[in-house]
Amino acid sequence: MIMLPRLYAVVDASCFSSDGELAAFARELAAGGVTLLQYRNKSGHARQMLEQALQLKTHLGDSVKLIMNDRADLCLAAGFDGVHVGQEDLSPEGARQVIGPNLMLGVSTHNPAQVGAAERTTAGYIAIGPVFATASKKNPDPVIGLGGVRQARLLTRKPLVAIGGITRANCGSVIEAGADAVAVISDLLPDPRKSAEEFLRILR
């Protein structure tokens, strides 16, 4: 079973005005102690996504495990460590066929039925959310609250990543509810190095 760090940073390309800005942000996160990072680009075309992914790989090297959101093919092309798929993307088993047996595979879930289905796949970890209200998705699923995290914990033995509206103020309660890690987007944006350090201090 894979061991996840407490902080799972998500870098969303839509938050940055240039590739250089995105790469600099990721470097600051790594300097703050981030060791697992997901690259997410919901609106870019494949060439742009691959270029940004390769930049991240070049700048971060092997110090940070890199996860590609949605695209198993680009995960391989960029030399990433794994792929994360949602309910509307390639199925976990389809992704596994593309990436092979050794790379990390995560799957997003939003309710008990999806958690149960994900438990039966070859996914190495399961994400559950949104725990709290979030602004990082245009059409978010219904908020599940800490009760939803506790319920998901009972349904799977896989590592559980909580996502959605998680901040330094509430991350401790999410871990107490049963999550192994918290995925964070917005609350890492201001002063990424300091924000990452503070998260890791709280989550220790």
C-alpha positions in Angstrom: 0.0 0.0 0.0 1.3 3.5 -0.9 2.1 6.0 1.9 0.9 9.5 1.2 2.3 12.6 2.7 -0.2 14.6 4.8 -0.2 17.5 2.3 -1.2 16.8 -1.4 -0.6 20.0 -3.3 -2.7 20.6 -6.4 -1.4 23.1 -9.0 -4.2 24.3 -11.2 -2.9 25.9 -14.5 -5.9 28.3 -14.6 -4.5 30.2 -11.6 -1.4 31.3 -13.5 -0.8 33.7 -16.3 2.3 32.0 -17.7 4.2 28.7 -17.7 7.1 30.4 -15.9 4.7 31.6 -13.1 3.3 28.1 -12.7 6.8 26.5 -12.5 8.0 29.1 -10.0 5.0 28.4 -7.8 5.7 24.7 -7.9 9.3 25.3 -6.9 8.2 27.4 -4.0 5.9 24.6 -2.8 8.8 22.1 -3.0 11.0 24.5 -1.0 8.2 24.6 1.6 8.3 20.8 2.0 5.7 19.6 -0.5 6.7 16.1 -1.8 3.5 15.2 -3.7 2.0 17.5 -6.4 -0.8 17.1 -8.9 -0.7 19.1 -12.1 -4.3 20.0 -13.2 -5.2 21.7 -16.5 -8.9 21.5 -17.4 -8.9 23.9 -20.3 -5.5 23.5 -22.0 -4.8 21.5 -25.2 -2.5 18.4 -25.0 0.6 20.2 -26.3 0.4 23.0 -23.8 -0.3 20.5 -21.0 2.7 18.4 -22.0 4.9 21.4 -22.2 3.9 22.6 -18.7 4.2 19.1 -17.3 7.7 18.7 -18.7 8.7 22.1 -17.2 7.5 20.9 -13.8 9.5 17.7 -14.2 12.6 19.6 -15.2 12.3 22.1 -12.3 11.4 19.6 -9.6 13.3 16.6 -10.7 12.9 13.6 -8.4 12.3 15.6 -5.2 8.6 15.7 -5.7 6.2 12.9 -6.8 4.2 14.3 -9.8 0.6 13.3 -10.6 -1.1 14.1 -13.8 -4.8 15.0 -13.6 -7.0 13.1 -16.1 -4.5 12.3 -18.8 -2.9 8.9 -18.5 -1.2 9.3 -21.9 0.4 12.6 -20.8 1.5 11.1 -17.5 3.6 8.7 -19.5 4.9 11.2 -22.0 6.0 13.6 -19.2 7.6 10.9 -17.1 5.2 11.6 -14.2 4.8 9.3 -11.2 1.1 8.7 -11.6 -2.3 9.8 -12.8 -5.5 10.9 -11.1 -8.9 10.3 -12.7 -12.3 11.7 -12.0 -15.7 10.1 -12.4 -16.1 11.6 -15.9 -12.6 10.6 -17.1 -11.0 7.3 -18.2 -12.0 4.6 -15.8 -9.4 3.6 -13.1 -8.9 0.2 -14.9 -8.6 2.0 -18.3 -6.0 4.3 -16.8 -4.2 1.3 -15.2 -3.9 -0.3 -18.6 -2.2 2.8 -20.0 0.2 3.5 -17.2 1.1 -0.1 -16.2 1.2 -1.8 -12.8 3.8 0.4 -11.1 2.8 4.0 -11.3 0.4 5.7 -8.8 -3.3 5.8 -9.6 -5.9 7.9 -7.8 -9.6 8.3 -8.3 -12.0 11.0 -7.3 -15.2 10.1 -5.4 -18.1 12.1 -4.1 -20.4 9.7 -2.4 -20.4 6.3 -0.6 -21.3 4.3 -3.8 -18.4 5.8 -5.7 -16.0 5.1 -2.7 -17.2 1.5 -2.7 -16.7 1.1 -6.4 -13.2 2.7 -6.2 -12.2 0.3 -3.4 -12.7 -2.6 -5.8 -10.3 -1.1 -8.5 -6.5 -1.1 -8.7 -6.4 2.6 -7.6 -3.7 3.1 -5.0 -5.6 5.9 -3.2 -9.1 7.4 -3.2 -10.0 11.1 -3.0 -13.2 12.2 -1.4 -14.9 15.5 -1.5 -15.8 18.3 -1.7 -15.5 18.3 2.1 -16.3 22.1 2.3 -17.5 24.6 -0.2 -15.0 25.2 -2.9 -14.4 27.8 -5.6 -11.9 25.8 -7.7 -14.5 23.9 -9.7 -17.2 25.5 -11.9 -19.9 22.8 -11.1 -18.8 21.2 -7.8 -20.5 18.1 -6.4 -22.6 18.5 -3.2 -20.5 19.2 -0.1 -20.1 16.1 2.1 -18.7 17.6 5.3 -16.6 15.9 7.9 -19.3 13.2 8.2 -18.7 12.3 4.5 -15.0 11.8 5.3 -15.8 9.6 8.3 -18.2 7.5 6.1 -15.6 7.1 3.3 -13.1 6.0 5.9 -15.3 3.1 6.9 -15.7 2.0 3.3 -12.1 1.7 2.2 -8.8 0.5 3.4 -7.0 2.5 0.7 -5.3 5.8 1.6 -7.9 8.5 1.7 -7.3 12.0 0.4 -9.8 14.7 1.4 -10.3 17.6 -1.0 -12.5 20.7 -1.3 -12.3 24.0 0.6 -9.5 22.7 2.9 -7.5 25.4 4.6 -4.9 25.7 7.4 -7.9 26.5 9.7 -9.8 23.3 9.1 -7.2 20.7 7.9 -6.6 19.3 11.3 -10.3 18.4 11.7 -10.2 16.6 8.3 -7.4 14.4 9.4 -9.2 13.7 12.7 -12.2 12.6 10.6 -10.1 9.8 9.0 -8.4 11.3 6.0 -4.7 10.3 5.4 -4.0 13.4 3.4 -5.5 16.7 2.4 -5.5 18.0 -1.1 -5.2 21.8 -1.3 -5.4 24.3 -4.1 -6.5 27.8 -3.1 -4.9 28.1 0.4 -1.5 27.4 -1.1 -1.7 30.3 -3.6 -0.7 33.2 -1.3 3.0 32.9 -0.4 3.3 29.2 -1.4 6.5 28.3 0.5 5.2 29.8 3.8 1.7 28.3 3.3 3.1 24.8 2.6 5.4 25.0 5.7 2.4 26.1 7.9 0.2 23.2 6.6 3.0 20.7 7.3 3.5 22.1 10.8 -0.2 21.8 11.5 -0.5 18.3 10.0 2.6 16.8 11.6 
